[in-house]
Amino acid sequence: MLRHGGVFGMLGALVLFALVVSLAWGQMDIPFSHVLASLAQGMDLPLFSDVVVPPDEDAVLWQIRLPRTLVGLMVGAGLAASGAVLQGIFANPLADPGIIGVSSGASVGAILAIATGLSAGSLYALPLCALIGALAAVALTVTLAMRHGRVPVLTLLLAGVVVGMFLSAVTAAILTAVNENKMQAYLFWTIGGLDYRRWDHVFLGLGPMAASIAVMLLLARHLDVLALGDTEARAVGMPVTRYRMMFLALAALTTATGVCISGNIGFVGLVVPHMMRLLLGPDHRRLLPASLLAGGAFLVLCDALGRVILPGTEVRVGIMTAFIGTPYFLYLLRRQTRGPR
């Protein structure tokens, strides 16, 4: 097994590789040398000064692909970190950010923005409504699960399932009342994608995402204690409910922010943390930063692959992650339910 430093070195290299590939691949293929030269010249670095980048390639890189790639890195990192946190809270490798109602709440917010016409009037209306819906769904889940000031894990899981089913029914009811154009707009959003993402989306998600992730990293040691179980955590003096609520809020805010700017993208929060746990072990002081790097690289590479896998068309990143994540989920499920031989 690689030493931890070697794993992080490989993950850092993978992120850089994903960044360059994402900037180079697409309907207009841009040579890697032009990508590196444009980035260096844009940041006033004394590198590749002899490479001349055509103006159209430079515009595509800086106005279309770079914000799209940064959104992918940010959303992938946030979903993976949230998945690692929730898997630690629930002590279950099959837990993912959708388990607490984030996705279904965001869907209700998104369809309301589309149905009322708010999304047509402002770029920020749909993501903000999705964010509000996601956070409201998590608040409802926690409220239903609360028992005498505590939030039992099993009750929280059941409450998340119930809230998700109810909000899915609400979304379906609203869809029956909207016209075909609005239904297509909702479908386009809910598949999940990074196309048409601009610098506005980067700035919209950067603040809450960075703040939540920073607090997660600072509290990683407490998550290790919480993952041992309620009895063990209380034995060392940890206020279990307070920390569980704090981590739930951080995971919810991070996931909701990612969903609001990219739509529903599944499996990143399930697959990536589990793979990093196999490489680095359960210590969240290593697991969280590794999940951040791997999640960002994974989503960006899926997006880049979706642009070139079928000539003349683009497979949205939400579909790519589902194709890759479903077999791995089935493997986890089989491994989790396999009894002793």
C-alpha positions in Angstrom: 0.0 0.0 0.0 1.2 3.5 -0.8 2.2 5.8 2.0 -0.2 8.6 2.7 2.1 11.2 1.2 2.2 9.2 -2.1 -1.5 9.0 -2.2 -1.9 12.7 -1.8 0.8 13.3 -4.4 -1.1 11.1 -6.9 -4.4 12.9 -6.1 -2.8 16.3 -6.6 -1.4 15.2 -10.0 -4.8 13.8 -10.9 -6.5 17.1 -10.2 -4.0 18.9 -12.4 -4.4 16.3 -15.1 -8.2 16.6 -14.9 -8.0 20.4 -15.1 -5.9 20.4 -18.3 -7.9 17.7 -19.9 -11.2 19.5 -19.2 -9.8 22.7 -20.7 -8.5 20.9 -23.8 -11.4 18.5 -24.7 -14.7 19.5 -26.3 -16.3 20.5 -29.6 -13.2 22.6 -30.2 -10.1 20.6 -29.3 -7.4 22.8 -28.0 -3.8 21.5 -27.8 -2.4 21.0 -24.3 0.4 23.4 -25.1 -2.1 26.2 -25.9 -4.0 25.4 -22.7 -0.9 25.7 -20.5 0.3 28.8 -22.4 -3.1 30.6 -22.1 -3.2 29.9 -18.3 0.4 31.0 -17.8 -0.1 34.2 -19.8 -3.4 35.0 -18.1 -1.7 34.7 -14.7 1.4 36.7 -15.9 3.7 33.7 -15.4 7.0 33.6 -17.4 6.1 30.3 -19.0 5.3 29.3 -22.6 5.9 32.9 -23.7 6.8 31.7 -27.2 3.5 29.9 -27.7 0.9 32.0 -29.6 -2.7 31.1 -28.6 -5.4 32.1 -31.2 -8.0 34.6 -29.8 -10.9 32.2 -30.3 -9.2 29.4 -28.3 -8.3 31.9 -25.6 -11.9 33.1 -25.3 -13.2 29.5 -25.1 -10.7 28.7 -22.4 -11.4 31.7 -20.1 -15.1 32.4 -20.7 -16.5 28.9 -21.2 -14.3 26.0 -20.1 -12.4 27.5 -17.1 -15.6 28.5 -15.1 -17.2 25.2 -16.1 -14.1 23.3 -14.8 -13.9 25.3 -11.6 -17.6 24.6 -10.9 -16.9 20.9 -11.5 -14.0 20.9 -9.1 -16.0 22.7 -6.5 -19.1 20.6 -6.7 -17.2 17.3 -6.9 -15.1 18.2 -3.9 -18.2 19.4 -1.9 -20.3 16.3 -2.7 -17.4 13.9 -1.8 -16.6 15.7 1.4 -20.3 15.7 2.4 -20.5 12.0 1.6 -17.5 11.3 3.8 -19.1 13.2 6.7 -22.4 11.5 6.4 -20.8 8.0 6.1 -18.9 8.9 9.3 -22.1 10.1 11.1 -24.2 7.0 10.0 -21.2 4.6 10.2 -22.4 3.2 6.9 -20.5 3.2 3.6 -23.8 3.3 1.7 -24.7 6.7 3.0 -24.7 9.6 0.6 -25.8 13.3 0.6 -29.2 12.5 -0.8 -30.1 10.5 2.2 -31.2 13.5 4.3 -33.5 15.0 1.7 -31.2 17.5 0.0 -31.9 16.4 -3.6 -35.6 16.2 -3.3 -35.8 19.6 -1.5 -33.7 21.2 -4.2 -36.0 19.7 -6.9 -39.0 21.3 -5.3 -37.3 24.6 -5.1 -36.1 24.3 -8.8 -39.5 23.4 -10.2 -41.2 26.2 -8.2 -38.7 28.7 -9.7 -39.4 27.3 -13.2 -43.2 27.1 -12.7 -43.6 30.6 -11.4 -41.3 32.1 -14.0 -38.7 33.3 -11.6 -35.9 31.4 -13.4 -36.6 33.3 -16.6 -36.1 36.7 -15.0 -32.8 36.1 -13.2 -29.8 33.8 -13.5 -29.7 33.5 -9.7 -33.4 32.6 -9.2 -33.3 28.9 -9.9 -30.1 28.1 -7.9 -31.2 30.2 -5.0 -34.7 28.5 -4.9 -33.0 25.1 -5.1 -30.7 26.1 -2.2 -33.6 27.2 -0.1 -35.6 24.1 -0.9 -32.7 21.8 0.0 -32.0 23.5 3.3 -35.7 23.5 4.2 -35.9 19.7 3.4 -33.0 19.0 5.7 -34.5 21.1 8.5 -37.8 19.2 8.1 -35.9 15.9 8.2 -34.1 16.8 11.4 -37.3 18.2 13.0 -39.1 14.9 12.4 -36.2 12.9 13.7 -35.7 14.9 16.9 -36.6 12.9 20.0 -36.2 14.6 23.4 -33.4 16.8 22.2 -31.6 13.9 20.5 -31.4 12.8 16.9 -31.1 9.0 16.7 -29.4 7.8 13.5 -32.0 5.2 12.5 -34.8 7.8 13.0 -32.9 10.3 11.0 -32.6 7.8 8.1 -36.3 7.0 8.2 -37.2 10.6 8.4 -35.0 11.4 5.4 -36.7 8.6 3.4 -40.2 9.9 4.3 -39.4 13.5 3.5 -37.8 12.5 0.2 -40.9 10.6 -0.9 -43.2 13.4 0.1 -41.2 16.1 -1.7 -40.9 13.8 -4.8 -44.7 13.7 -4.8 -44.9 17.5 -4.5 -42.5 17.8 -7.4 -44.6 15.4 -9.5 -47.8 17.3 -8.6 -46.3 20.6 -9.8 -45.0 19.0 -13.0 -48.5 17.9 -13.9 -49.6 21.6 -13.9 -46.8 23.2 -16.0 -46.5 23.3 -19.7 -44.1 21.3 -21.8 -41.4 23.9 -22.1 -41.2 24.3 -18.3 -41.2 20.5 -17.9 -38.2 20.3 -20.3 -36.4 23.0 -18.4 -36.9 21.1 -15.2 -35.7 17.9 -16.7 -32.7 19.6 -18.1 -31.8 20.9 -14.6 -32.5 17.7 -12.7 -30.2 15.5 -14.8 -27.3 17.4 -13.5 -24.7 19.1 -15.7 -21.9 21.6 -15.9 -22.7 23.0 -19.3 -23.5 26.8 -19.6 -21.8 27.4 -16.2 -20.2 30.8 -16.0 -18.2 32.9 -13.6 -21.4 33.9 -11.9 -21.9 30.3 -10.8 -18.4 30.0 -9.5 -18.8 33.1 -7.3 -22.3 32.0 -6.2 -21.1 28.7 -4.8 -17.5 29.6 -3.7 -18.4 31.3 -0.4 -20.7 28.8 1.3 -18.8 25.9 -0.1 -15.4 27.1 1.0 -16.7 28.0 4.5 -18.4 24.7 5.1 -15.5 22.6 3.9 -13.0 24.6 6.0 -15.1 23.9 9.1 -15.4 20.2 8.2 -11.6 20.0 8.0 -11.1 21.8 11.3 -13.5 19.4 13.0 -12.3 16.2 11.4 -10.9 14.8 14.7 -14.4 15.2 16.3 -15.9 13.3 13.4 -13.6 10.4 14.2 -14.9 10.2 17.7 -18.5 10.5 16.5 -18.0 7.7 14.1 -17.2 5.3 16.9 -20.9 5.4 18.0 -23.0 7.4 20.5 -22.0 5.3 23.6 -18.2 5.7 22.9 -18.5 9.3 22.0 -20.4 10.2 25.2 -17.9 8.2 27.2 -15.2 10.6 26.2 -17.4 13.6 27.0 -18.5 14.6 23.5 -22.0 16.3 23.2 -23.1 13.9 20.5 -26.3 15.6 19.4 -24.6 19.0 19.1 -21.8 17.7 16.9 -24.1 15.5 14.9 -26.3 18.5 14.1 -23.3 20.6 13.3 -21.9 18.0 10.8 -25.4 17.5 9.3 -25.7 21.3 8.8 -22.3 21.5 7.1 -23.0 18.5 4.9 -26.4 19.9 4.0 -25.1 23.4 3.1 -22.2 22.0 1.1 -24.5 19.5 -0.8 -27.2 22.1 -1.3 -24.8 24.6 -2.7 -23.4 22.1 -5.1 -26.9 21.0 -6.2 -28.1 24.5 -6.7 -25.4 25.4 -9.2 -25.1 22.0 -11.1 -28.4 20.2 -10.6 -28.7 16.7 -9.1 -25.5 14.7 -9.6 -25.5 11.3 -7.9 -22.9 8.8 -6.8 -20.0 11.2 -6.2 -20.7 11.4 -2.5 -21.1 7.6 -2.4 -18.3 6.3 -4.5 -15.4 8.7 -3.9 -15.3 8.6 0.0 -15.5 4.9 0.1 -12.6 4.5 -2.4 -10.5 6.9 -0.4 -11.3 5.0 2.8 -9.9 1.9 1.2 -6.7 3.7 0.4 -6.2 5.8 3.5 -8.3 4.2 6.3 -11.1 5.7 8.4 -9.1 8.7 9.9 -11.1 11.7 8.7 -8.1 14.0 9.0 -6.8 12.2 5.9 -10.1 11.0 4.5 -11.7 14.4 4.1 -8.9 16.2 2.2 -8.4 13.1 0.0 -12.1 13.0 -0.8 -12.0 16.7 -1.7 -9.2 16.1 -4.2 -10.6 12.9 -5.6 -14.2 14.1 -5.9 -13.2 17.3 -7.8 -11.0 15.3 -10.2 -13.6 12.6 -10.6 -16.4 15.0 -11.6 -14.3 17.0 -13.9 -13.0 13.9 -15.7 -16.5 12.6 -16.0 -17.6 15.9 -17.6 -14.7 15.9 -20.0 -15.3 12.3 -21.0 -19.0 13.1 -21.6 -18.0 15.8 -24.1 -16.0 13.4 -26.3 -17.5 9.9 -25.8 -20.2 10.5 -28.5 -19.1 12.6 -31.5 -21.4 15.5 -32.2 -23.2 15.4 -28.9 -22.6 15.7 -25.2 -23.5 13.3 -22.4 -24.3 15.3 -19.3 -22.1 14.7 -16.3 -25.0 13.5 -14.1 -25.5 10.6 -16.6 -21.8 9.8 -16.7 -21.5 9.6 -12.9 -24.6 7.3 -12.8 -23.1 5.0 -15.4 -19.9 4.8 -13.4 -21.4 4.9 -9.9 -24.2 2.3 -10.3 -21.9 -0.7 -10.8 -19.8 0.4 -7.8 -22.9 0.9 -5.7 -24.1 -2.6 -6.5 -20.6 -3.9 -5.5 -20.9 -2.0 -2.2 -24.4 -3.3 -1.6 -23.4 -6.9 -2.2 -20.3 -6.5 0.0 -22.4 -4.9 2.8 -25.1 -7.5 2.8 -22.9 -10.6 2.3 -23.1 -12.7 5.4 -20.3 -14.7 7.0 -19.2 -17.8 5.0 
